[in-house]
Amino acid sequence: MLSVLLLNEVQKHQNKITELNAKIEKLELENSELKSNYKETKAEIEQLKSLYNSSDKK
């Protein structure tokens, strides 16, 4: 009987670990997308700065 209870507890924890791992994977993907968006935005800002500076000199 005790072994059944222990197995149930182990299964609950394994399920929780699986759930948390899925959340981690989702967050890592979101983080990667955010980093990519940041790099793109930063490049756009640099382009705009360059355009502004070149038009300012005219």
N, C-alpha and C positions, 0 to 999 in steps of 0.2 A: 504494500500500500504506500509506504513512504517513497519507494522508488518511482511510483507512478506520479506522486506529487512533485518529486524532484524533476522528473522528466517534463512535466507540465511547466514548471518554472523555467527550466532550461529553454523550452520551446518558446515561451513568452519573451525571454531575453533575446533569443535568436531572431524572433520576428521584429523586435524593437531595433536590433542591430541592422537588420536588412532595411527597415524603414529609414533609419538614420543614414545609412549608406546611400540610399536613393536620394535623400534630401541633399547630402553632400555633393553627389554628382550633379544634381540640378543647380546648386549654388555655384559649383565650379564652372559650369557651362555659362551661367548668367555672368559670372565674373569675367570670363573670357570675352564674352560679347561686349561687356562694359569697357574692358581694356581696349578692345578694337575700336569701339565708338570714340573713346577718349583720344586715341591716336589719330583717327580721322578728323575729329574736331580740332585737335591741336594743329594738324597740318593745314586745315582750312583757315584757322586763325593766323597762322604764319603767312599764308598766301595773302590774306586780307591786309595784314600789316605791311607786307611788301608792296602791295598795290597802293595802299594809302601813302606810304613813304615816297614811292616813286611819283605819285600824282601831286604830292605836297611840294616836291622839288621843282615841278614845272611852272 
